[in-house]
């Protein structure tokens, strides 16, 4: 809308970068002096484009599942889970996610903050621990949010350890019959 007297242009609804990143329109200024009203002969037109700034206003959404599995004795470089998420903000500056861990077994794991890949600090042993329980936190890395955590989401995860036939049998009876 434009105020015909002041020339102030206002939006009819709130701007949202993710819906529309700019608005283009023409402003026509007409001289309403004597003998010119509504004739338009003394007017000028100016094309205007208003860019909408992308604010960091969307919370991340986790897209990875809640479970995983790993064979016992797997190398510690084996990825046991990969966290993935999305952020609807429209620019890379505001939709880049960083991943971290919390929860019961977080101290036994390593997560790559950029890729979301989770590995074990020590090889899994089914006979010692049958699963790992942890939370993946995806935090929006956008302007005004880095390290504040206000735009983050958490996914509870359980990674099961697959039992392999890795133990030699032990005789428990005597040698006499």
N, C-alpha and C positions, 0 to 999 in steps of 0.2 A: 504494500500500500504506500502511496505517496501523499503527503499533505500538500494540497494545491497552493497553499499560501506560503508555507515555510520551505517546502521542497524536501522535508525529512522523509526518507524512505525507511519503512519498517517491514519486517517479515510477518506473514499471516500465522505462522507456526514456528516453533523453535527449530533452529538449524541443527542438523546432525550430519557430521562429515561422512559417516558410514552409509548414509542414505543418499546424500547429494553434496559433493565437494565444492560446488560453486553455483552461483546464480548469475545469469546474464539477462539484462533488460535494457530498454532504451528509455531515456528521460527526454521528454519534449517540453521545452520552455517556450511559452507563447506570450507575446506582448498583447495584453488585453486593453491597450489604449483605445481612444475614441476611433471608431470606424474600423476596428480590427477584431472585435469580439467574435469568436468562433470562426473567423475566416481562415486563420492559420497562416496568413501570408507573411506575418512577422514572427517567425518561430525558428528554433534551432533544435537539433536532435543530438544527443550524446549517448553513445553505447557505453554501458557500465557492466563490469564483471566484478562481483564480490566473491572472494575466496573464503571458504569456511575453514577454520583452523581445526585440526584433529586434536581433540583432548583425550587424555588417558581416562576414558570413562567406562570401559567394559572389563568385567572380571573374567579371568581365564576359565576355560572349561577343559577338564581332563577327558581325553579320548581313548586312553589306554585302558586295558582291562584291570581287574582286581586280583588276578592270579597269575602264577608262573610256576615253572618247575626247573630243577637242576639235578643232574646226576651227581651222586656223592662222588667225591674224589676228583671232580672236574677241576681243571686249572683255574686259578684265581682270576685269570684274564677273561674267563667265560662270562658273557653277559647273561645274567639270570632274569632280567626284567628291563624293559625299555619304557620309560614314562613318555607319553605324548600328550600334548594339549594344544588348544587353539585360543586365540584372543581376537575378538571381532573388531578391535580398533583398526583403523584404516591404514596406518603407516607403520613401517618397521620400527620406528622410534618408540611407538606405543604398543606394539603387539608382540614384542620379543619376550619369551618366557625364560626364566631361570628355575632350575629344579634343585630341591634339597630334600633331606630325609629327616624324619622324626619317628618316634615310637619305640616299641620294645626292643627290636633287634637292629636299630639304626646304627649302633656303634660297631656292628659286625660287617657293615656294608660300606661301599663307596659309590657315590653317584657323580656322574659327569654333569655339572651344572648346566651345560649347554645342550648336550645330546640327550640327556635323561637316561643314559645307560647305567644300569646298576650291576656292580660286581661284588664278589665276596672278598673280605680281607684275608680269609683262610679257607682252604678247601672244605666243602661240606662233608659231614660224616653222618649218615642216617642213624647210626647206632647212638650218636651223641645228641643230635637235634634233627627232628623230622620235618621241620618247616621254619621259615623265617617270616616274622610279622613286622611290618613297618608301614609308615605313611610317606607318600611322596607329596611334597608341597610344590605347586607350580605358582611362581610369583611373577606378576606383570612387571617387566623391567622398564616401563615407560616413564616419561617425565613426571615428576611429582610423586613417584611411587617407589623408586629404587630404595630398597632396604626398609621401607615402611611396612610392607606386608599387607597393606590395606586392600589391595586387589590381588588376592591369592585364593587358591582352592586346594583342597587336600583329598587325596585318594588313598584309602586303606588298601594294603596289598598283602597277600599271603603267597609266598613261594614255597612249594613243597619240594622236599628232597627225595629223589628217587633212590630206592634201596637197590644196590647192586650186590651180586654174589662176590664179596670181596674179603670174606673172613674164612680162614682155614678152620676146619672142624677141630675140636679138642676132645680127646678121650677123657671120660670122667670115671671109668671103672678101672679096677685093678687088673694086673696082668695074670692073675691066677684064676682058675676056673672052677 
